[in-house]
């Protein structure tokens, strides 16, 4: 059945976002009537923006930096997954306002499972402890990873993340770590780059300090959602480590959000058509 969807992205800034292109193209393919706006929302006007979106009849909206945590206090309900991850990126209209969900974790899961890597019992290294890192780590534990060594500039954030996610799964897998410690351990691992280092057109910065760090790495996944090769991916390639960027995760989190808005599923074929049409 054809759906009419009025949605948007709120964030600060939002100008660079591919979300309108992804959502409206899927809409066209599914035969739905989709409008998707970019609503630049400075932190101080988050509450009033949400009220305005409700008054103007928005069915839902996506949330990006810097509002993924701050938004909690303006929502009627938050899903368990979003609460554990500590970040909401998709909101759906209900009777009195909006409820919050996290589709980054599902988006990462679909993209990772598609690669066909067997994760069970294998150790992982995650750079970062922000919203994206939390969604990735949540999923890695869900998929049965071994130890998860987290390298982050701010140790307190890693400890907070460990409390929330290990606490939820009743595990003790998340370890505060450094490149030096992991190299000394000599354990083989999969590596996930979940910081914002490398974000921005033409940015070739790389979070890895020592290229030899990748000597024991089977696979490097950069969550930064840019079509070009990032500094992290370049370093993986230079050490013959297979690698993938964050565009698939971006697409799948949007697809899951679309499925929420439209209440019907988007097939693999629909996604392929959308990718062909948008060049993503
Ligand atoms: P997102 O929702 O995209 O994850 P975020 O929650 O702001 O955004 O998290 C960004 C992550 O990138 C954090 O882990 C941050 O490190 P801190 O926790 O120390 O802030 C990391 N990050 C950003 N810029 C960085 C830099 N220049 N060097 C190292 N880490 C950086």
Boltz pocket constraint, residues with backbone or C-beta under 6 A from the ligand:
constraints:
  - pocket:
      binder: B
      contacts: [[A, 65], [A, 68], [A, 127], [A, 128], [A, 129], [A, 130], [A, 131], [A, 132], [A, 133], [A, 152], [A, 153], [A, 154], [A, 157], [A, 194], [A, 195], [A, 196], [A, 197]]
      max_distance: 6.0
